[in-house]
Amino acid sequence: MLERRYRVDSLIARGGMSAVYRGLDTRLDRPVALKVMDPQYSGDRSFVARFELEARSAAKLHHPDVVAVYDQGVDREIDGDQVYLVMQLVEGCTLRDLMRDQGRLSLPMALSVLEPMLSALGAAHRAAMVHRDIKPENVLIGLDGSVKVADFGLVRAAASAGTTSGSVILGTVAYLSPEQVTTGAADSRTDIYSAGVVLYEMLTGEPPYVGDTALSVAYRHVNDDVPAPSERVPELPPAIDDLVLRATRRDPAVRPADAASFLSEVRQVRANLGIELVGVPVPASEEKTARVAVDNGPPTDQFPAVPAAPGATSGPQGTRALQRPGPDADETQEMAAVRAEAPAPPASARTRHADERRRGSRVFGAWAGAVVVLAALIGLTAWWLGTGSSVEVPRVVGQPEAVAHQVLSQAELSVSVVREHHNTVPEGTVISSTPKEGTKTVTGKEVQLVVSLGRPKVPSIAEGATVEEAKSALLDAKLRPELNESVNRYHPSVPEGQVIGVQPGPGTALDISSPVTLIVSKGPQPVDVPDVRGMTRDNAFATLRNAGFEPYEAARRFDADVEADHVIGTDPAIGTEVLLTGTPRVGVVLSNAVTVPDFSQFTVDQAKAEAARLGLNLEVHQWWQRPDAVIFGQLPFAGKRVEPGTSVQVSAF
């Protein structure tokens, strides 16, 4: 039991600086993950101070892709202090487990892991925090497919410990940035480098550098450029190569400035490649967080140091302390990771006897001192509680936030608030409190309230937003975006492929992770070319312009059924669907038919003049060649439509 509150159960994993256990917060009856730091750090005051500071900073990161930090403390026991961190328990596996199960990941799955990882780092970078130890072991995958990043700030805390110095490299060698190796400096671009290495490993199944020693790998980060992943997986697109190479440049100045910038680039590349996000699975063997037996005795009675058990080893990916070469080193040197000192040679029997006597005296003195201190603490606690310095946390769960503030203020307790969505608790109502109601605490102590934001509401998405922008807004609202061709529709102004709206509509309250369908524009609705056959040229042009087209005279052809200068047809044909992109042109085909006039009672000269004007040939048949002869018969008959140049035969007398 840690500080009489956190029950320590099975070992989940052991790393280079700590061990992680499944535990239970006995006050809130909440399963938690307990990270207990290695004993070498527990007695170091500078580490403990930095650890507490970093834990407070990490606890302020409220982001769905960050493993939440609930508490931190130091459990003081006779046999040594235990520095620990209380975190959200994520049932599932690590990214390392997933890659061990599947080998290299598909490109859609790798990007589906990378984006929430960068989203979490972006939240940290906005809060001026740097992770410093991004690796697959620190990326957790929940049973629901969620991806979360853990262990913010622990490397920085370890770097402040008196057990390390400025010549020590802290981190996981396969993912160290060049600046971490050479100077120990770290900023947001350091995390970008490590994220780029993780992306490379997800795509290829291996980290870019391996070596016989940890430091030889570290030197490769400094002296070599990370290769393009397509050298191992040729089918990867060049745009993915560019992402990896840009993130892993040895010069930090040419990397993306922070995780938000890199995430924007990743999303743009994914959109250009037409890749959809996919669910991230948990291997069948990892459906629950791994449990590792640590002892046959009662797990809550005591908390001894626990040796690594099968399945709980750090492996080659543990966070390590390496010696950094001095500024005068001219050559690459091979230097081992820091290890515990080797045991001293056996002493003589007489020496052992003297040592045992001294040890026995020290143990007796320690126990006696502990008894005295414990009695004093009991007496002090009884006195303190009896003087009215303590207060019982009142019930505020289920109360409106304002009422809860008032109740806690009257109890002389301070308040902090965390907000999160909840499917059943109304907005503005307290979900839980820490410490919980009935707990004895000190006046002035902070009580953390978790206040409901209510059910997630569908956000308002601007017309014309890209699909990626809309998906991002829905994911941020804790909802699940979906695409469905059947709901897409035409829109007069929103370009094809951009978002018109969502279904259900903005403001609709839904359960967490409920689906929301994006309605995507198919562009302007096609318009049928109107039927203008038989219209005059001017009337046809006016009709086409009113329908959104730009008319032009395409041709003139003969049609015996349509009089001259009236419309025969169009190009595109009448009834054809045309997208109103810009102002589409429609050609108009006009009739050039000539209507044969009635030449009767015309003199021959008059008839010849009229036929020439109409484009007809006049053939005159008469007995006497007289210009004033009058026409009394003709073929074709008057009123018939003929092609231009047609011969009309007339008889004159």
C-alpha positions in Angstrom: 0.0 0.0 0.0 1.4 3.4 -1.0 0.7 6.1 1.6 -2.3 4.1 2.9 -4.2 4.9 -0.3 -3.0 3.1 -3.3 -3.0 -0.7 -3.3 -0.2 -2.2 -5.4 -1.2 -5.2 -7.4 0.5 -7.0 -10.3 3.6 -5.7 -12.2 2.7 -4.5 -15.7 6.2 -3.6 -17.0 9.6 -2.6 -16.0 11.7 0.2 -17.7 15.0 1.8 -17.3 14.0 4.2 -14.6 10.8 2.7 -13.1 8.4 -0.1 -12.8 4.7 0.1 -13.5 2.0 -1.7 -11.5 -1.7 -2.2 -11.7 -3.2 -0.6 -8.6 -6.3 0.6 -7.0 -7.1 4.0 -5.5 -8.9 2.8 -2.4 -10.5 6.2 -1.7 -12.2 6.5 -5.1 -12.3 2.8 -5.8 -10.7 3.5 -9.1 -8.2 1.3 -11.0 -5.0 3.1 -11.6 -1.5 2.6 -13.0 1.3 3.1 -10.5 4.7 4.1 -11.7 7.3 3.6 -9.0 10.7 5.1 -9.6 13.9 3.1 -9.3 15.4 3.2 -5.8 18.5 5.1 -7.0 16.3 8.1 -7.6 14.1 8.0 -4.5 16.7 9.3 -2.1 17.8 12.1 -4.3 16.3 15.4 -3.2 16.9 17.2 -6.5 15.2 14.4 -8.4 12.2 14.3 -6.0 11.8 18.1 -6.3 11.9 17.9 -10.1 9.7 14.9 -10.1 7.0 16.7 -8.2 7.3 19.7 -10.5 7.0 17.7 -13.6 4.1 15.6 -12.3 2.2 18.8 -11.6 2.9 20.1 -15.1 1.8 16.7 -16.6 -1.4 16.7 -14.5 -2.4 20.0 -16.2 -2.3 18.3 -19.6 -6.0 17.6 -20.3 -6.1 16.0 -23.7 -7.8 12.8 -24.9 -4.6 11.5 -26.4 -2.5 12.0 -23.2 -2.5 9.5 -20.4 -3.9 11.4 -17.4 -1.8 12.0 -14.3 -3.9 11.8 -11.1 -1.5 12.1 -8.3 2.2 11.8 -7.2 3.8 11.2 -3.9 6.6 9.7 -1.8 5.8 6.7 0.4 8.2 6.8 3.3 9.1 3.5 4.8 11.9 2.3 7.1 13.6 0.4 4.3 13.6 3.4 1.9 11.3 5.9 0.2 9.2 5.0 -2.8 8.7 7.9 -5.2 5.6 7.2 -7.3 3.2 8.6 -9.9 -0.5 7.7 -10.2 -1.8 7.6 -13.8 -4.8 6.6 -15.8 -4.9 2.8 -16.3 -5.2 2.1 -20.1 -6.5 -1.4 -20.7 -4.9 -2.6 -23.9 -1.3 -2.7 -25.1 1.7 -0.6 -26.2 2.7 0.2 -29.7 5.6 -2.1 -29.1 3.2 -5.0 -28.5 1.3 -4.1 -31.7 4.5 -4.1 -33.8 5.7 -7.3 -32.2 2.4 -8.9 -33.2 2.1 -7.5 -36.7 5.7 -6.6 -37.8 5.6 -3.5 -39.9 2.3 -1.7 -40.0 0.3 -0.7 -43.1 0.6 2.9 -44.1 -3.0 3.8 -43.0 -2.5 2.1 -39.6 0.9 3.8 -39.1 -0.7 7.2 -39.8 -3.6 6.4 -37.6 -1.2 5.9 -34.7 1.0 8.9 -35.6 -1.7 11.5 -35.8 -3.1 11.1 -32.2 0.6 10.8 -31.0 1.4 14.2 -32.6 -1.9 15.6 -31.3 -0.8 14.7 -27.7 2.7 16.1 -28.3 1.1 19.3 -29.7 -0.9 19.8 -26.5 2.4 19.4 -24.5 4.3 21.8 -26.8 1.6 24.4 -26.4 2.0 24.1 -22.7 5.8 24.5 -23.1 6.5 20.9 -22.2 8.9 18.5 -24.0 8.5 14.7 -23.7 12.1 13.8 -24.4 11.5 10.0 -24.6 9.0 9.3 -27.4 9.2 5.5 -28.2 6.7 2.7 -28.9 6.7 1.7 -25.2 5.3 5.1 -24.3 2.5 5.0 -26.8 -0.5 3.1 -25.4 -3.4 1.6 -27.4 -6.7 1.2 -25.7 -9.2 -1.6 -26.3 -11.4 1.0 -28.0 -8.6 1.8 -30.5 -7.6 5.0 -28.8 -3.9 6.1 -28.9 -2.4 7.8 -25.9 1.1 9.1 -25.0 2.5 8.5 -21.5 5.4 9.5 -19.3 5.7 13.3 -19.9 8.5 14.9 -18.0 10.1 11.8 -16.3 13.3 12.0 -18.3 13.7 15.7 -17.4 13.2 14.8 -13.7 15.8 12.0 -13.9 18.2 14.4 -15.6 18.1 16.7 -12.5 19.0 13.8 -10.1 22.3 13.9 -8.3 23.0 10.4 -9.6 23.5 11.9 -13.1 25.6 14.7 -14.4 26.0 16.9 -17.4 28.0 14.1 -19.1 25.2 11.6 -19.0 22.7 11.0 -21.8 19.3 10.1 -20.6 16.8 8.6 -23.0 16.1 5.6 -25.2 19.0 5.2 -27.6 17.1 4.1 -30.7 15.1 7.3 -30.6 17.6 9.9 -29.3 17.9 13.1 -31.3 21.4 14.3 -32.3 21.2 17.2 -29.9 20.3 15.0 -27.0 23.5 13.0 -27.7 25.8 15.9 -28.2 24.7 18.5 -25.8 21.7 17.2 -23.9 19.5 20.0 -25.2 15.9 19.3 -25.9 13.0 21.3 -27.3 9.8 20.5 -29.2 11.9 19.6 -32.3 13.6 16.9 -30.2 10.2 15.2 -29.9 9.6 15.6 -33.7 12.9 13.7 -34.4 11.8 10.8 -32.1 8.3 10.7 -33.6 10.0 10.5 -37.1 12.0 7.5 -35.9 8.9 5.9 -34.5 7.1 6.4 -37.9 10.1 4.9 -39.7 10.0 1.8 -37.4 6.2 1.5 -37.9 6.6 1.5 -41.7 9.6 -0.8 -41.9 9.4 -3.0 -38.8 12.8 -1.9 -37.6 14.4 1.3 -36.2 16.8 3.0 -38.6 19.9 2.3 -36.5 21.1 -0.8 -34.6 24.5 -1.5 -33.2 26.5 -3.7 -30.8 26.4 -1.1 -28.1 24.0 1.7 -27.1 26.5 4.4 -27.6 27.4 3.2 -31.1 23.8 3.7 -32.0 23.7 7.1 -30.4 26.7 8.2 -32.5 24.9 7.1 -35.7 22.1 9.6 -34.8 24.7 12.3 -34.7 26.8 11.3 -37.8 24.3 9.6 -40.2 21.1 10.7 -41.9 18.1 8.6 -41.3 17.4 6.6 -44.6 14.2 6.9 -46.5 11.8 4.1 -45.4 11.2 3.2 -49.1 14.7 1.8 -49.2 13.3 -1.1 -47.2 9.6 -0.9 -48.3 9.7 0.2 -52.0 6.0 0.6 -52.4 5.9 3.5 -49.9 5.1 6.8 -51.7 7.7 9.6 -52.0 5.6 11.9 -49.9 5.9 9.5 -46.9 9.7 9.4 -47.4 9.7 13.2 -47.3 7.7 13.2 -44.0 10.2 10.9 -42.3 13.3 12.6 -43.7 12.0 16.1 -42.8 11.2 15.0 -39.2 14.6 13.4 -38.7 16.9 16.0 -40.1 20.1 16.2 -37.9 19.8 20.0 -37.8 16.8 20.9 -35.6 16.3 24.2 -37.4 15.1 22.4 -40.6 12.6 20.1 -38.8 9.0 21.1 -38.3 8.8 23.7 -35.4 6.5 21.6 -33.2 4.1 18.7 -33.2 1.2 20.8 -34.4 3.1 21.9 -37.5 4.2 18.3 -38.2 0.6 17.0 -37.6 -0.7 19.6 -40.2 1.9 18.3 -42.7 1.0 14.7 -42.0 -2.8 15.3 -42.5 -2.1 17.2 -45.8 0.0 14.3 -47.1 -2.6 11.8 -46.1 -5.4 13.8 -47.8 -3.3 14.1 -51.0 -2.7 10.4 -51.0 -6.4 9.7 -50.3 -5.7 7.6 -47.2 -8.4 7.2 -44.6 -7.7 6.7 -40.9 -8.3 3.1 -39.7 -9.0 1.5 -36.3 -5.9 0.6 -34.4 -6.3 -3.0 -33.1 -5.1 -4.6 -29.9 -3.4 -8.0 -30.4 -5.5 -10.9 -29.2 -2.9 -11.8 -26.6 -3.0 -8.2 -25.2 -6.8 -7.7 -24.7 -6.1 -6.8 -21.1 -3.2 -5.0 -19.7 -0.5 -7.7 -19.1 -0.3 -8.9 -15.5 3.0 -10.2 -14.2 3.2 -12.1 -10.8 5.6 -10.5 -8.4 5.2 -12.3 -5.1 3.1 -15.0 -3.5 2.4 -12.9 -0.4 -0.4 -10.4 0.0 0.1 -7.6 -2.5 -1.2 -4.8 -0.2 0.6 -5.5 3.0 4.1 -4.3 2.0 5.9 -2.9 -1.0 9.3 -4.4 -1.4 11.5 -3.9 -4.5 10.2 -6.4 -7.1 12.6 -8.1 -9.5 11.6 -8.2 -13.2 9.4 -11.1 -14.1 8.9 -12.9 -17.4 7.2 -10.5 -19.8 8.1 -7.5 -17.8 11.6 -6.7 -19.0 12.8 -3.5 -20.3 14.6 -5.0 -23.3 16.7 -2.9 -25.6 14.2 -0.1 -25.6 14.4 1.0 -22.0 15.3 4.5 -21.0 19.0 4.5 -20.3 21.8 6.6 -18.8 24.9 6.8 -21.1 28.1 8.6 -20.7 28.4 11.6 -23.0 31.9 12.1 -24.5 33.8 15.2 -23.3 34.3 18.2 -25.6 37.9 17.0 -26.4 36.9 13.6 -27.7 38.2 13.2 -31.2 37.0 9.7 -31.9 33.8 7.8 -31.5 34.1 5.9 -28.2 32.1 2.8 -27.1 30.8 3.4 -23.6 28.5 1.1 -21.7 25.2 2.2 -20.0 25.5 3.0 -16.3 25.2 -0.2 -14.2 25.1 -1.0 -10.5 28.5 -1.5 -8.9 29.7 -5.1 -8.8 29.6 -6.8 -5.4 32.7 -6.7 -3.2 34.9 -9.8 -2.8 33.8 -12.1 0.2 35.1 -10.9 3.6 36.8 -13.2 6.1 34.6 -15.0 8.7 35.8 -12.6 11.4 35.0 -9.5 9.3 31.6 -10.9 8.4 30.8 -11.5 12.2 31.8 -7.9 13.0 29.7 -6.6 10.1 26.7 -8.6 11.2 27.0 -7.2 14.8 27.1 -3.7 13.5 24.3 -4.4 11.1 22.2 -5.8 13.9 22.8 -2.7 16.0 21.9 -0.5 13.1 18.7 -2.4 12.4 17.7 -2.3 16.1 18.4 1.4 16.3 16.4 2.0 13.1 13.4 0.0 14.4 13.5 1.8 17.8 13.7 5.1 16.1 10.8 4.2 13.8 8.6 3.2 16.8 9.3 6.5 18.5 8.6 8.5 15.3 5.4 6.5 14.7 4.2 7.1 18.3 4.9 10.8 17.9 3.0 10.9 14.6 0.0 9.1 16.1 0.0 11.6 19.0 0.4 14.6 16.7 -2.4 13.4 14.4 -4.7 12.8 17.3 -3.9 16.3 18.6 -4.4 17.8 15.2 -7.7 16.2 14.5 -8.9 17.1 18.0 -8.1 20.8 17.5 -10.5 21.2 14.6 -7.8 21.6 11.9 -9.3 18.7 9.9 -12.5 18.7 7.9 -14.6 16.0 6.2 -15.0 16.4 2.5 -18.7 17.1 2.0 -20.9 15.4 -0.7 -20.9 17.4 -3.9 -21.3 14.7 -6.5 -24.5 15.3 -8.5 -24.6 19.0 -7.5 -24.3 21.9 -9.9 -20.8 23.3 -10.1 -21.7 26.6 -8.5 -23.3 24.8 -5.5 -20.3 22.5 -5.2 -18.0 25.5 -5.1 -20.1 27.1 -2.4 -20.3 23.9 -0.3 -16.6 23.3 -0.4 -15.8 27.0 0.3 -18.0 26.8 3.4 -16.0 23.7 4.4 -12.8 25.8 4.0 -11.5 23.7 1.1 -10.1 25.0 -2.1 -11.4 23.8 -5.5 -9.9 22.9 -8.9 -12.0 21.8 -11.8 -11.5 19.3 -14.6 -14.1 19.1 -17.3 -15.0 16.1 -19.5 -17.9 14.8 -21.5 -20.3 12.3 -20.0 -23.1 10.4 -21.5 -25.5 10.6 -18.6 -24.5 13.3 -16.2 -25.9 16.7 -17.2 -23.7 19.6 -18.2 -22.3 21.6 -15.3 -22.9 18.8 -12.8 -20.2 17.3 -10.7 -19.3 13.8 -11.7 -16.7 13.0 -9.0 -14.5 14.6 -6.4 -10.9 13.8 -5.3 -10.7 13.2 -2.3 -14.2 11.7 -2.3 -16.9 12.6 0.2 -16.4 11.6 3.8 -12.6 11.7 3.5 -10.9 13.5 6.4 -8.5 16.1 5.1 -6.9 19.4 6.2 -8.6 22.7 6.0 -7.4 24.6 2.9 -6.7 21.3 1.0 -7.6 21.3 -2.7 -10.5 19.2 -3.8 -10.5 18.4 -7.5 -13.9 18.3 -9.1 -14.6 16.5 -12.4 -17.5 18.5 -13.9 -19.6 17.2 -16.8 -19.6 18.9 -20.2 -22.7 16.8 -20.9 -22.9 14.7 -24.0 -20.7 15.8 -26.9 -22.5 18.1 -29.4 -22.1 18.0 -33.1 -19.9 21.1 -33.9 -20.8 23.6 -36.5 -18.7 23.0 -39.6 -18.4 25.9 -42.1 -19.6 25.2 -45.7 -16.7 24.6 -47.9 -14.4 23.1 -45.2 -12.2 20.2 -46.4 -13.1 16.7 -45.4 -10.0 16.5 -43.3 -10.8 19.7 -41.4 -14.3 18.4 -40.7 -13.1 15.1 -39.5 -10.6 16.8 -37.2 -13.4 19.0 -35.7 -15.5 15.9 -35.0 -12.7 13.9 -33.5 -11.9 16.9 -31.2 -15.5 16.8 -30.1 -15.2 13.1 -29.2 -17.4 12.0 -32.1 -16.7 9.6 -34.9 -16.8 11.0 -38.5 -18.2 8.9 -41.3 -18.6 9.2 -45.1 -21.6 8.0 -47.0 -22.0 8.5 -50.7 -25.8 8.3 -50.5 -26.1 11.5 -48.5 -23.8 13.6 -50.7 -25.6 16.2 -52.8 -25.2 19.0 -55.4 -24.5 22.5 -54.2 -24.5 25.7 -56.3 -21.5 27.3 -54.6 -19.5 24.7 -52.6 -16.9 23.0 -54.8 -17.0 19.2 -55.4 -15.3 17.3 -52.6 -15.8 19.9 -49.9 -18.2 19.7 -46.9 -21.7 21.1 -47.1 -22.8 20.0 -43.6 -23.2 17.1 -41.1 -25.9 14.6 -40.2 -27.2 14.9 -37.5 -27.1 18.7 -37.6 -24.8 21.0 -35.5 -25.8 21.2 -31.9 -27.2 17.7 -31.7 -26.2 16.0 -28.4 -24.8 12.5 -28.9 -23.1 9.8 -26.9 -19.3 9.8 -26.9 -17.9 8.2 -30.1 -21.3 8.3 -31.8 -21.1 8.4 -35.7 -21.6 11.7 -37.5 -22.0 11.6 -41.3 -20.3 14.3 -43.4 -22.4 15.6 -46.3 -20.0 16.3 -49.1 -20.7 18.5 -52.2 -21.0 16.9 -55.6 -20.5 20.4 -57.1 -23.2 22.4 -58.9 -26.2 20.4 -60.0 -26.1 19.6 -63.8 -28.6 21.5 -65.9 -30.4 20.2 -69.0 -29.8 22.1 -72.2 -33.3 23.6 -72.8 -35.4 22.8 -75.9 -35.1 25.9 -78.2 -36.0 24.2 -81.4 -38.1 26.3 -83.7 -37.3 29.5 -81.8 -35.8 32.5 -83.6 -32.2 33.1 -83.0 -32.7 35.9 -80.6 -35.3 34.1 -78.5 -33.1 31.0 -78.3 -30.1 33.0 -77.2 -32.1 34.7 -74.5 -33.5 31.3 -73.2 -30.0 29.8 -73.0 -28.6 32.7 -71.2 -31.4 32.6 -68.6 -30.5 28.9 -68.0 -26.9 29.8 -67.2 -25.3 29.0 -70.6 -23.3 31.2 -73.0 -24.9 30.7 -76.5 -23.1 31.0 -79.8 -24.0 30.3 -83.4 -22.5 26.9 -84.2 -23.7 26.3 -87.8 -26.5 26.7 -90.3 -28.1 23.7 -91.9 -31.0 22.9 -94.2 -34.2 21.6 -92.5 -37.3 21.6 -94.6 -39.4 21.7 -91.4 -37.8 24.8 -89.9 -37.9 28.2 -91.5 -34.8 30.3 -92.0 -33.1 31.8 -88.9 -34.9 29.5 -86.6 -33.3 26.9 -84.4 -32.8 23.3 -85.6 -30.8 22.0 -82.6 -28.0 22.6 -80.2 -24.5 21.3 -79.4 -24.5 19.7 -76.7 -27.8 18.3 -77.8 -31.1 19.4 -76.3 -31.7 17.6 -72.9 -28.0 16.9 -72.2 -27.0 17.4 -68.6 -24.2 20.0 -68.3 -22.3 21.0 -65.1 -22.6 24.7 -64.6 -18.9 25.1 -63.9 -18.1 28.6 -64.9 -20.3 29.5 -67.8 -20.6 26.5 -70.2 -21.1 27.3 -73.9 -23.9 25.9 -76.0 -23.8 26.1 -79.8 -27.0 26.9 -81.6 -27.7 25.4 -85.1 -30.0 27.5 -87.3 -32.0 26.7 -90.4 -30.9 28.1 -93.7 -34.0 27.0 -95.5 -35.4 29.3 -98.2 -39.2 29.6 -98.6 -40.0 29.8 -102.3 -42.0 33.0 -103.0 -45.1 33.3 -105.3 -43.6 34.6 -108.6 -47.0 34.8 -110.4 -47.8 38.2 -111.8 -44.1 39.0 -111.5 -42.4 40.2 -114.7 -39.4 38.2 -115.7 -37.0 40.9 -114.6 -38.8 41.3 -111.2 -38.7 37.5 -110.6 -35.0 37.3 -111.4 -34.2 40.1 -108.9 -36.2 38.4 -106.1 -34.7 35.0 -106.8 -31.2 36.4 -106.6 -32.0 38.1 -103.3 -33.2 34.8 -101.8 -30.3 32.8 -103.1 -32.3 30.9 -105.7 -31.7 30.2 -109.4 -34.5 31.2 -111.7 -35.0 29.2 -114.9 -37.5 31.1 -117.3 -39.5 29.3 -120.0 -41.2 31.6 -122.5 -42.2 31.7 -126.2 -41.1 35.3 -126.8 -38.0 36.7 -125.1 -39.6 39.8 -123.7 -38.4 41.3 -120.3 -41.9 42.5 -119.6 -43.4 39.0 -120.0 -45.5 38.0 -117.0 -45.0 34.7 -115.1 -48.0 32.5 -114.8 -46.6 29.2 -113.5 -43.7 27.9 -111.3 -42.1 24.8 -109.8 -41.5 24.3 -106.8 -44.8 25.9 -105.8 -44.8 28.9 -103.6 -44.4 28.3 -99.9 -42.1 25.3 -100.2 -38.8 25.3 -98.2 -35.8 24.5 -100.3 -32.0 24.6 -99.8 -30.1 27.8 -100.9 -29.1 27.6 -104.6 -32.2 25.5 -105.6 -33.4 26.2 -109.2 -37.0 27.4 -109.5 -38.6 27.0 -113.0 -41.1 29.6 -114.1 -43.3 30.0 -117.3 -43.8 33.5 -118.7 -46.1 34.9 -121.4 
